[in-house]
């Protein structure tokens, strides 16, 4: 599996309009906890359905998009943070040590 870099508000709008599931991972490139959570997620991400797109947000570079994510999906900003989106709605919001492929799989029908 591969990350798709989330770099624009237009991409975020597309995710909100997409039918089905998407994953957004917000990552601080300056934080060792965020790096560990990302690494742990990537160790298991091949268990996710291949049709679920995985978006990666470097929130240091794209802080404005991070704020838009919080507003658009009515979630509190965290870093690291994983959001599972279904049909334009956030159905799972995890941060730090809570980030888990297992929990995402439980939500995917």
Helices and strands as residue ranges (DSSP letters): E 4-5, H 9-17, E 21-27, H 32-44, G 45-47, E 53-58, H 63-72, E 81-86, E 89-95, G 96-98, H 101-107
